[in-house]
């Protein structure tokens, strides 16, 4: 089951940080908690990165995105704005009401508060864009079949998904370079997060990091084909997935 729902402003820490940064040119710390990792921070400025500041995987994805594009989990709208500047047709969605408000203020022409997995969300697109560990919103491996079903409904003939992710196995690497992963455990890329900004604490949510091989396997089982487009510097990669004929 996919539990994601639309956020309300009082449970939208990342959106609040984005809106603060937009209004004041600065923001407080965006704290990230997880039962698997030490407390961390997201530098809010990075959510406003320009095309030049994006990593090569993201820049490649922007170049490959064609036709009518859906920017899924668009955040501050950095990718949508870059695509619009390149003359491409893009629609941005996010479950965060404050992020959508920020995107409208920044000039994203079509920004809607919507949950990808909600039945009431529909449309038809040539490219589904999922960036900044875009596989994350799938949450858990068991949600992959529902994700691929939704993607198939949204894609026009010839269309594809562009998604980046990371293989978290480096976290389990031993000093001698071998990996200690117990395959009886839950998949090592299934992570839980909770975000806080100022006094706004969001609800905990699942986030999926997925290695390319596992993604490719699930894709095949669900009528898609996965291609490895480009590898990044640190176990990260960009994949393209399209429905098999
Ligand atoms: N793509 C942006 C933001 C990444 S953060 C960037 O690269 O900067 C992930 C975003 O996905 C958050 O803004 C979160 O609110 C949104 N999100 C999470 N689950 C979602 C869902 N089911 N449907 C739409 N958006 C979702």
Boltz pocket constraint, residues with backbone or C-beta under 6 A from the ligand:
constraints:
  - pocket:
      binder: B
      contacts: [[A, 4], [A, 14], [A, 46], [A, 47], [A, 72], [A, 73], [A, 74], [A, 75], [A, 76], [A, 77], [A, 78], [A, 93], [A, 94], [A, 95], [A, 96], [A, 99], [A, 114], [A, 115], [A, 116], [A, 117], [A, 131], [A, 132], [A, 137]]
      max_distance: 6.0
